[in-house]
Amino acid sequence: MMKQTGSAALLSLLLGCALGITGCRSSNLPASASFASVEISDCSWQEIRDTTIAVFQENGFTRAPGKATQIVFTKEGSRKDTMAYGGLIAAQEGAATLVRVETELVKLQSGSRRLQCHTFVVTDAGKYNEEKHRLMNMQSKPYQKMLDDIEQRLTRVEL
């Protein structure tokens, strides 16, 4: 009986730590910025835009059409993405998925700007039956890393 209680306590502790690690970053951010975001001060919209495009292109993304307030990037998804979101048959038939990142620059009351993004896996891209599957916040690490890189490059320029 004691062994079960100890195991349950250990499991609860590990679960609590996991939730704490994944949940603490976005707790004070609005929902629109909860996936990946950085706050940037003392840079023009053009500087942020140019640096964002450079970083995403260096990471294998190409620019895609989007809304006026967004910069959208895409790249071909992996075979794993195709199997997970399109299905095994689609993957065997050579269907491809896209990873689509929608970035947005939001002006904050403090005068700084927040660069934020959301990422989707898209099946049947460009077709009438296109489906967008939003990645979960716990999948944001590579995208947060790119936004952090953008922020660091812009900060270096200021110095």
N, C-alpha and C positions, 0 to 999 in steps of 0.2 A: 504494500500500500504506500509506503514511504517513497519508494522508487517512482511510482506514478506521479505523485505530488511534485517531486523534484523535477521530473521530466516536463510536467505541465508548466511549472514555474519557469523553467529554462525556455520553453517554447514561447511563453507569454513575454518574457524579457526580450528574446530575439525579435518577435513580431513588433513589439513596441519600439525597439531600436530601428527596425526597417521602416516603420511608419514615420518615425521622427526624422530619419535621414531624407526620405523622399518628400515629406510634407513641409519641411521648414522653409525651404527657399521661397516658395510662392505664397506663404501665408499672409504677407502684408501687401501683396500686389493685387491689382484688379484682375478679374477673370481673363480679360483680354490680353494680359501680359504674363499669365501664369505658365505658359509653355516654355518660352525662352525670351529673355529681354535684358537690355542694358540701358542705363541712363547716361546720356552724353551731354556735356556742357561745353559752351564756347566753341561750337563748330557750326558751320552753315549747313543748310539742308543739302546743298550740292556736294560738300566735302563728305558728309555722311553717306549720301547716295553713291558717290564714286568709290568710296572705300568698301561699301557693302557689295557692290557689283564685283570689285576686284577679289574680295575674299571668297565669295561664293563661286566665282569662275575658277579660282585656284583650287577649289574643292570639287571640281568636276561638274558644276551646275551651269546651265545656260539660261539666259534671260528668256522669259515668256511674256506674252501679253497679260495685262492685269488691269485692275481699276486704277484711276488716276492717283489715288492715295497709297498705292502699293507698288512694290517691286516684287515680281514673281519670278521664281527660279524653278527649273525642272532638271531632273536627270533620270536616266533609266533605272528602274528598281532592280533589285536582285532577283534571281530565280526563286529564292525563298519568299520574297514579297509577292511574286506572281502566284506561287502555290498557296500562300496564306490568304491572299485577298481575291485572287481570280479562280483558284481551285486547281486541282491536280490536272484535270483535263485541259484547262486553258494553258497551263505550263507546258504540257506535253505537245500541244498544238502550236507552240511558239508564240503565244500571246505575251505581250510585255506590259508591265505596269510602270507607272511613272511615280517618282517622288516629287511632290510639288511643295515648295516652301513659299509662303506668302508673308512678306515682310511689310511692316507698316511703321511709319515715323509719326509719333504722337507728341504734340507740343504740350509741355507741362506748365502748371501755374508758376513754378519756380523760374521759368525761362529756359530751362534745359529741355532736352528732348528724350523720349524713350523710344528706342528701336526695339520692336518686338516681332516675333514671328510665330506662325502656326504651320505645322507640317502635315501633309496628307499623302497617303498612298492612293493613286488614282488608277482605276481599271477602266478600260475602254476609253481612254483619253481622247477628247475631241469628237466623240460619237454621241448620238442622241441619248444613249443609255449610259453615259459616263457616270461613274460612281466615285465619290471622294470619301475616303476613310481616314478620319482624323487620328493622328498618333496620340497616344496617351502621354500625360506629363512625365511619366517615368521613362519615356523614350526620348527625352529632350536633350540629353547630354551632348551629342555631337553638334547640335544646332546652337546650344548655349555656348559651346566652345568657339564656334565661328563668330557669334556675336561678341564674345569676350575679346577675340582677336581684333575685331573691328574697333572696339572701344580702346584697346591698347594702342593700335596704330594711330588713332586720332589723338590720343593723349600724348603720344610721343611727338606728334607734329606740333602740339601746343608748346612744348618745352623749348 
